């Protein structure tokens, strides 16, 4: 009888340690994507949009090359940079005017072979060295899974969400001057089928604790 109990205690210990080790080595589903398609651009233009009046200014988009991310996670889909070297402050009234524009952002889901398009629209506005009223609103807000909002292929289990709208910062603002990140998020339906790492870790720790409690008795 004592041998059976000892065997049971050891089994609990091994199971608990194994679960903790699995959690330590586990990783979420990963997705590879990019936004550097040739169709990622201002409608009718390339990746740069020039001001249509006042001081010389431009709005440039830098796309995201092939990137691997775990899911779920927050990501960057690229960033806009607003340049206006000859702009003065709003108080000095030396600004540059941008007319309304449309920007097409193509997400290519390399992992699953799908691609889709976020369309951003802005009414433009007059920017200064210290002020930018421009905001880009996006539709749709979600691409995937399956063929939902896909231009081609399938997004499989992956979902791409744009955390819009995107407010273009002034040339003197931002972590890097004039730079605004297009914020997004990537999730996968595969994540819901795998127990949360925290839950597995607690269960494993509980088994180890049970083993110690039995030994004390």
N, C-alpha and C positions, 0 to 999 in steps of 0.2 A: 504494500500500500504506500509506504514511504517513498519507494522507488517511483511509483506512478506520480505521486505529488511532485517529486523532484523533477521528473521528466516534464510535467505540465508547466512548472515554474520556469524551467529552462526554455521551453517552447515559447512562452510569453515573452521572455527576455529577448530571444532571437527575433521574434516577430516585431517587437517594438523597435529594436535597433535597425532592422531592415527597413521599416517604414520611414524612420528618421533619415536614413541614408538615401532612400529613394527621393524624399522631399528635397534633400540637399542637392541631388543631381538632376532633379526634374527641371524641365524648361517648358515654357508655353509654346504654342504653335507659332511658327514664324512665317512671314510674308515678305516677298521681294517685290518692290514696285519702283516706278520712276515717273517723273512728270516732264521728261525732256523730249517728248514727241515733237515732230516737226509741226504738228498742228496746235501745240501749246503756244499761243501768241495773241496779240491784240487783233481783233477782227479786221481783216484787210491790211494788216501790217505785220511786222516781225515781233521781236521781244521788246522793242523800244517805242515809246509814244512821245512825240514832241509837242510842246505847248503851241497853241494857235494864236497867241497874242501876248504882248507885254515882254517881259524879260525872257531870255532863252532858258528853257527848262525841259527836262525829259523824265519820263517814268520808265524804268527798266525792270524786266523780270528775269530772275535767275532761277532756272528750273532745277529740280532735284534729280541727280543721276541715280543709277541703280542703287537701291538701299535695302538692307535687310533689317526688319524690325520684329520684335516679339509682339504677341497680341495677348491681351489688349494693351495698347500704348498710344500716347500722344506723339504726334510727329509733325514735321514741317513738310509742306508740299512745295516749298520754294519761297522766294521772297521778292518783294518789290523794293526798288530803291529810287527815291525822288531826288533828282539833282536840280539845283537852281543856283549856280555860282554867282550870278549877278543880282539875285533877289535881295531886297532889303526887308526890314521888318514891316509888319502890317501898319505900324504907326507912321512909317515913312512912305507907305503906299507904293512900294516898288515890287510888284508881284508879277506872276506869270499866269495866264489863263489856259486851262484845259477844257475843251469841249467834252460833251458826253462820249463815253466809249464803252466797248464790250471787250471782255477778255475771255478766251477759251482755254481752259485748263484741262489737259488730257491726263487721266490717271491710267497707267499701264500696269496691270496686275500680272507680273511675270510668273509668279507661282502657279496661277490658275489659267493663264492664257487669255484673260479678258481685258478690255479697255473701255473707258467711259469718259464722259465730258461734264465738267462743271462749267457753267456759263456765268461769268461775273459781269454785272452792269454797274455803271457809275454815271452820275449826272455831271461829273467834272467839277470845276470851280476855280477860283483864283487862289493860288498858293503864294505864300511869302516865305522868307527865311525862317520865320518862327511860327507859321500857321499853315495848316493844310485842312481844308474842309472835305477832301475827297474820301468817299466811302464806296467800297465795292460790295454789292449784294450778290449772293450766289444762289443758283438753282441748278439741279436739285441740291439738297443738303446731304443726301446719302446715295452712294453707288454700291450696288450689290445687295445681297448675294444673288446667285443665279444670273439671269439676264436682265434683272431690274436696272433700268437706266444705262444699260451697257450698249456701246456702239458696235462692239464685236466680241465674239467669244463669250466666255462665262467667268464670273467672279468666284464661282465655286462657293466655298464657305466664308470667303473674305468680304468684309464690309468696310468701305472707306467713307468717312464722314468729314465734312468740312465745317469748321467751327467759325462760321461767318456771322455777321458781315466783317469784311476786312477794312479797317480804317487806316488810310495811308498817312503816316506820320510826316511832320514837317522836316525840311532838310537839316535842321539842327537838333532833331529829336531821335530817339531810338538808341538801342545798345550800340549799334553802328549808325552814325548820322544818316538820317533819311531812310533807314531800312525797316521794312515791315514784313514780318513773317506771315505766310498764309498757313494758319494753324489747322491741323486736322487730327483725326484719330483713326486707328485701324483696329478692327476686332475680327473675330472668327467664331463661327458656330462650333468649331471644334473645342473651344475653351469651355463651353458649358457641359461637355461630356466628361471632362476630367475633374476629379475632386480638387477643391481648392488646396494649394500647398499648405496653408495655415491649418486647415482642418485635418489633413493627413498628419502633420507634425504633432498636433495636439493628441490625436489618437495614438500615435506611436509613443509619445511621452507617457500617455496614460497606461499603456501596456507595461512600460518599464517600471512605472510607479507601482502598478499592481504586483509586479514580481517582487519588488522590495518589500511591500506590505506583507505578502504571503511568507516571505523568508523570515520576517520579524516574528510572525506568529508561530 
